[in-house]
Amino acid sequence: MFKKLATIMVITAMFVTAACGNGGNAGTGGSGDGGGSSNEKTVKLRLGHITGESDAWHIGAMKFAELVKEKSGGTVEVDVFASSTLGNDRDLIEGMQLGSVDFALVAGVLSNFHEPFSILEVPYLFRDQEHLEKVLYGEVGDKLKADLLSDATIRGLEFWVRGPRQLTTNKKVEKVDDLKGVKIRVPEIPASIEAWSAMGASPMPMAFGEVYSSLQTGVINSQENPLAFISSNKMQEVQDYLVMTNHVYGYVLLAMSDITYNKLSENQRKAVEEAAKEATEFENALVAEQEEKLLKSLHEEGMELIEVDTSAFAAKVQPVLEKFAARYGQELYDSIVATE
């Protein structure tokens, strides 16, 4: 009897000690103040994107990684892989669906996984940068993220804004009719392909990682991207003209594998979500600051800047907008246009 009583007392003492060491409750660490739960395992996650390390995407991604580590109390570490190291846009999205990629910065190719994203890629949908932001950070943006999760098991954390897309060419383009004969690289997005066809160009879909070499060898003689992409990927080395078309006021989505999300603790999820919001503010401010500097830099590096009448370009694209509105959601299109 004495031995049994002694054993019970030892076990009870061990339980009390363990409870005190745990604060009496597993998972009590808060993510907001850098505290992680004492019984949470440290996880290392991977974030991929397609652009170079000098681009705002990469700088924003590094800020996100820093914030996640801080807010999770060091229990979540994010390694950032630039320049398509983890694959192109489609590879990154498919990787997130499989759980082999944890986070990615992706944009237009999302339309291949949730079709309504296509309409965001049609040139001249948005009036200006302010219009874009009101759409992304309002009900339309929330619905797109919710539907993406439902359709593709990709969790949209936050939209980041980008500078408007501009045209670069080795042929002087001063009006829309000058696009005839221009072989332009476009992303693998039906809306982009049809819009540039409507403007008279010859669109050639290809992965972004192939663009520079294709321009060098003459497979294409034009491409279109935001100034940050043009600069960080050295398009000025293989392109003569920068045509200020402002044709797409674009975004990139900081996305997360839902498989990864569901493996994290509640505190870790909160850390990721809070970090995403703060990184968005950081990224958007950085993009706005960089635009004027990039334009000056590209001109100084030898590109001739050409201002064009964008209304003539937009008129050519209007039938494409109407077609995609009918295909992917008239209500979605009307909501975007009506956003003030």
N, C-alpha and C positions, 0 to 999 in steps of 0.2 A: 504493500500500500504506500509506504514511504517513497519507494522508487517511482511509482506512478505519479504521486503528487509532485515530486521533484521534477519529473519530466514535463508535466503540465506547466509548472511555474517557469521553466526554461523557455519553452515554446511561447508562452504568453509574453515573457520579457523580450524575446526576439521580435515578435510581432509589433509590440509597442515601439521598440527602437526603430524599426523599419518605417513605421507610420510617421514618427517624429521626423526622421530624415527626409521623408517625402513631403513634409508639410501637411501630412494627413490626407492629401488628395493628389492623385496623379494628374499631370497636365495643368498645373496651376500657373506656369510661367506665362506672362503676357507678351504678345509679339510687339506691341506698340512701343514698349520701353526697352527693347533689346533683350528681354528675358525669355529664355527657352525652357521648356519643361525638363525636369531633371531626368526623366526616363525616356526622352525622345532621342531616337537615333539620328546621328548626323547623316544627311543625304547629300550626294553630289549630283547636280542636274546639269543638263547641257542646253544651251541656247544657240541656235544657228541663224545666220542671215547671209545674204548674197553679196553685200557690198564691202568695200575696203575699210581698213581700220581708221582712216582719217574722216570717214563719213559720220554724219550726225547720228545715224542709226547705231553705229558701233559705240559711239560715245554715250548715247542714251542707254544702250544695252549694258554697258559697263556700270553706269550709274544704277540701273535696276539691280544688277548683281550685288553691288555694294550695299544697297538698301535692304535687299532680301536677307543678306547675311546679318546685318545689324539688327533688323527687326525680328529675326528668328532666334536671336541669341546665339548665332553661329551654328545652328542645327541644319540650316539649308545653305549650301554653297552652289553658286551658279557659275559654270565655266562658259565663256562666250567664244564662239567660233565664227570668224568673219570669212568673207570672200568665198562663199559656197563650199567651205571645208566639209560641211555635213551634207552637201548636196544642193541642187537648185531648189526653186520655190516648191515645185511639185514634190520633190523628194522630202523636203522638210515637212510638208503637210501630211504626206503618207507616213512619214516617220512618227509624227505626233499621234496619228491614228493607231499605230502599232505600239507606241510607247517607247520607241527607240530614240526619239527626239523629245525633249521635255518642253522646250519653249522655242518659238521662232518669230521672226518679224516677216510677215507675208502680206501681200496686197492682192493685186488683180487676179492672180491664179486661183484665189479662193472661189471664184465664180465657177470653176470646174467641180467644186465640191458642194457649193450652195449657189445655185444659178442666179438668184436675184442680185448677188454682188456684181454681176455683169453690168448692170445699169450704171453703177458708180464709175465705170471705166469709159463710158461713152463720152467723147470730147464735147465740151461746151454744155454739159448738164448743169454745172454750178456757175453762178454769176460771178463769184469772187471767193476769196479765202474765208471771209466772215460767213457767207452762206454755207460753205462746206462745214465749218465748225458747228454751226447751229444744227445742221442735220446730223452730224456724227454724235454730238453730245446731247441729243434729244431723243424723242421716242423712236425715230427711224433707226438710229444707231443701236439702241437697246434691242429693238426687235430683230435686227440683222444678227446681232451676237447670239440672241436666244435661239433663233432658227438655225444658225450654224452649229450650235451645240447639239441641237436635236437631230439635224440631218447628217452631220459629219463627225460627231463626238470630238469636236475641236472647241475649246473654251476660249472665247475672246475676252481677254483681260481689259485692254484699253486701246482705243484708236489713238495713234499719233498722227499729227498733220505733217504734210510735206510741202515744200515749195511747189509751185505749179510746174507742170511738165512743159518743156520747150523742145523745139525741133533742132537737131544739128544735121548738117548736110555737107557734101562736097560739091553740090550744085547750088548756085545762087537762087534762093527762093524769096521773091518779093511779093508775090500774089498767089492765090490758090491754084491758078492754072499752071504755075511753074512746077507743081508737084508731079506733073505727067512725066513718067519715066524714072521717077525716084524710087529706088529699091530700099524700102525702109524696114528695119527690124522692128517688130512689135512683139509684146509678150503673147503667150499662147492663150489669148482671150478673144472669143468671137466678136465682142463689141469693138475692140480695138482694130481687129482685122477689117471688119465691115466699114468702120468709120473712115479709115485711111483709104480704103478702096473708093468710098464715096467722094473723097476729096481729090481723087485722081492718081494717087500714088500706087505703088505695087508693094503691098505689105508682105513681109516674110517672117513668120513666127519662128522664134528660136529662143533657147535659154540665154539668160543674160551673160553667163560666163563665156559664151561663144562670140559676143558682139565685137569686142576689140579686134580679135584676129580676123573676123569676117570683114570688118572695115579695112583692115590692113591689106587683105588679099583681094578686095573688090567684090566679094560675094554680095555685099550690100554697100550702099553709099550714103546711108542716112540712119539715124536712130532718134528716139525721143525719150527724154527723162527729165527729172528735176535737176536744177543746177548742181546740187550736191552730188548726185550720182555722176553727172557729166564730169565734174572736176575730180572727184576722188578716184574715178576709174580711168582718168587720163584720156577722155575722148578728144580733148583739144589737140592731142598729138596726131590724131588721124582724121580730124574733121576741120573744115575751113570756116564754116558759117554757123552762127548761133541765131536762129530765127525765133523771135519772141512771140510765139503763138499762144502761150497761156491756155493750152487746149484742155488740160485736165488739172483741176485742183484736187490733189490726191491725198491719200492716207496710207499708213501702214498699220497693220493690226499686230499688237503684241499678243500672241496667242499661246495657248498652253495645252498640252495633251491632257485630256480628261482622265486618262489612265493614271498619269502622274498625279494629278490633282487629288484623285481619290485615294492615293497611297499616303498622302500627307496627313499629319494631325490637324486638328482644328486650329491650333495656334500657328502652325506652319502655313496653312492656307491663308489665314488672316495676314500673316507677314507678307506673303506673295501679293495679295490683293492691295494692301496698303502701299507696298513698294511700287507696284504698277501705277497707281494713281500719282504718287510723287514723281516717279520717273517721267510720266507723261507731261507734267508741268515743266520739268527740266528740259525735256526734249523739244517741246513746242517753242519755248523761249529761245532755245539754241538755234532752231531752224530759222526763226524770224530774224535773229541777229546775223546769221550767216548769209542770207540772200544777197544783200547789197555788196558784201565783200566778195562773194563768189562771182558775181557779174563783172565786177571790176577786174578780178584776177583772171578770168577767162579771156577777157578782152586784151589784157596785158600780155597774155601768153600766146596771142596771135589770132584769136578767133574774131572774125568780123561780125558785129552785132547788127541785126536787121529787124526793124520794127515793121509790123504788117497790120493791115486792117483785118482784125480777127472776125468781124461780122460776116465777111464773105466766106471764111472757112466754116463758121458756125452754120451758115445757111445750107451748105452742102451736107452737113451732118444731121440736120433736123429730121429727115425721113428715117434715119437709122435710130435716132432717139425714140421716135414714135413706134418703130417696129419692136424695139426691145422693151418699151413700156407695155405694149400689148402682149409680148411673150412672157415677161417675167413679173408683171404686176402693174396694171394701170394705177391701182391705188397707191402703190409704193412710189411710182413716178410722180403722181399728183401731189403726194405728201411732200416730196422733195421740192418740187416747183413752188408749192404754196408756202414753204417755210420762209418766214420773214425774220 
